[in-house]
Amino acid sequence: DRAGAVYAAQQITTTLDARLQRIAVGAVQRAPLGGSQIAIIAMKPNGDVVAMVGGKSYRQSAFNRAVQAKRQPGSTFKLFIYLAAFHAGMTPDDMIDDTPITTGTYRPENHGKRYRGRITLRQAFAISSNVAAVRLTQKVGIRNVIGAARMLGVTAPLREDLSLALGTSEISLLELTQAYAAIAAGQYPVCAHALPQEEQN
């Protein structure tokens, strides 16, 4: 599209790393997926897409699940909750209850129903506590959590209820990867690209 009308052979350089792409494709081919599908995006912190796989077989399905499909991100969404908490002035050493939620209509549980009592945010994030994530969302506010996701480039619709804390709103793998790349880069937003930055200017 950027080249306009082209009538001669051109050489186009992309950000894809042939070695990493072969590794990604090989991983898909070896995975015991059965009837399931798969998507992979490998990205540098600056947004360079170095490998992408959109499904098991392009011949069987040309649908690119890496960029077109939207799925529930589950616990990977907790990143935005903790980012919102830190923006609200909390620190990794602040405390949160990792105990069963016994009030309200939404009562999520931890994996294996294992609870650790009062722990730091650092510990809660490390063990991916569900109840701590929900409590933290209540504390900082759902809209602030959504704001943190928007800040890191998530544009998909996000539901304004506590289940959001456990990643029930569907987003694309590309948006999720961009958000994590921004954390790795220490700056935001990170925009995914497949052409080197100098070619986009």
Solvent accessible surface area in square Angstrom, and as a share of the most:
residue,aa,sasa,rsa
1,D,187,0.97
2,R,163,0.59
3,A,61,0.47
4,G,55,0.53
5,A,81,0.63
6,V,63,0.36
7,Y,206,0.78
8,A,76,0.59
9,A,108,0.84
10,Q,107,0.47
11,Q,171,0.76
12,I,107,0.54
13,T,73,0.42
14,T,59,0.35
15,T,17,0.10
16,L,82,0.41
17,D,51,0.26
18,A,67,0.52
19,R,139,0.51
20,L,54,0.27
21,Q,46,0.21
22,R,159,0.58
23,I,92,0.47
24,A,8,0.07
25,V,55,0.32
26,G,13,0.13
27,A,38,0.30
28,V,8,0.05
29,Q,138,0.61
30,R,180,0.66
31,A,32,0.25
32,P,138,0.87
33,L,40,0.20
34,G,66,0.64
35,G,84,0.81
36,S,64,0.41
37,Q,66,0.30
38,I,42,0.22
39,A,32,0.25
40,I,46,0.23
41,I,20,0.10
42,A,35,0.27
43,M,31,0.14
44,K,103,0.44
45,P,64,0.40
46,N,79,0.40
47,G,0,0.00
48,D,22,0.11
49,V,6,0.03
50,V,8,0.05
51,A,1,0.01
52,M,49,0.22
53,V,14,0.08
54,G,18,0.17
55,G,13,0.12
56,K,70,0.30
57,S,32,0.21
58,Y,174,0.66
59,R,235,0.86
60,Q,147,0.65
61,S,32,0.20
62,A,64,0.50
63,F,91,0.38
64,N,41,0.21
65,R,38,0.14
66,A,0,0.00
67,V,54,0.31
68,Q,104,0.46
69,A,6,0.05
70,K,88,0.37
71,R,151,0.55
72,Q,110,0.49
73,P,20,0.13
74,G,25,0.24
75,S,58,0.37
76,T,59,0.34
77,F,0,0.00
78,K,5,0.02
79,L,18,0.09
80,F,0,0.00
81,I,0,0.00
82,Y,7,0.03
83,L,30,0.15
84,A,5,0.04
85,A,0,0.00
86,F,83,0.34
87,H,118,0.53
88,A,69,0.53
89,G,59,0.57
90,M,27,0.12
91,T,65,0.38
92,P,51,0.32
93,D,90,0.46
94,D,51,0.26
95,M,83,0.37
96,I,13,0.06
97,D,50,0.26
98,D,0,0.00
99,T,47,0.27
100,P,70,0.44
101,I,20,0.10
102,T,96,0.56
103,T,102,0.59
104,G,54,0.52
105,T,148,0.86
106,Y,69,0.26
107,R,135,0.49
108,P,15,0.09
109,E,88,0.40
110,N,11,0.06
111,H,172,0.77
112,G,67,0.65
113,K,133,0.57
114,R,154,0.56
115,Y,59,0.22
116,R,97,0.35
117,G,25,0.24
118,R,146,0.53
119,I,12,0.06
120,T,26,0.15
121,L,1,0.01
122,R,133,0.49
123,Q,89,0.40
124,A,0,0.00
125,F,94,0.39
126,A,82,0.64
127,I,62,0.32
128,S,45,0.29
129,S,4,0.02
130,N,29,0.15
131,V,0,0.00
132,A,0,0.00
133,A,0,0.00
134,V,1,0.01
135,R,55,0.20
136,L,1,0.00
137,T,0,0.00
138,Q,105,0.47
139,K,135,0.57
140,V,13,0.07
141,G,26,0.25
142,I,37,0.19
143,R,184,0.67
144,N,88,0.45
145,V,0,0.00
146,I,23,0.12
147,G,36,0.35
148,A,4,0.03
149,A,0,0.00
150,R,95,0.35
151,M,49,0.22
152,L,3,0.01
153,G,21,0.21
154,V,1,0.00
155,T,105,0.61
156,A,2,0.01
157,P,107,0.67
158,L,18,0.09
159,R,124,0.45
160,E,101,0.45
161,D,50,0.26
162,L,38,0.19
163,S,15,0.10
164,L,0,0.00
165,A,0,0.00
166,L,36,0.18
167,G,1,0.01
168,T,35,0.21
169,S,8,0.05
170,E,90,0.41
171,I,4,0.02
172,S,8,0.05
173,L,55,0.27
174,L,40,0.20
175,E,23,0.10
176,L,21,0.11
177,T,25,0.14
178,Q,24,0.11
179,A,0,0.00
180,Y,87,0.33
181,A,8,0.06
182,A,2,0.02
183,I,80,0.41
184,A,73,0.57
185,A,36,0.28
186,G,70,0.67
187,Q,121,0.54
188,Y,117,0.45
189,P,85,0.53
190,V,9,0.05
191,C,88,0.53
192,A,27,0.21
193,H,17,0.08
194,A,53,0.41
195,L,42,0.21
196,P,23,0.14
197,Q,89,0.40
198,E,130,0.58
199,E,79,0.36
200,Q,59,0.26
201,N,166,0.85
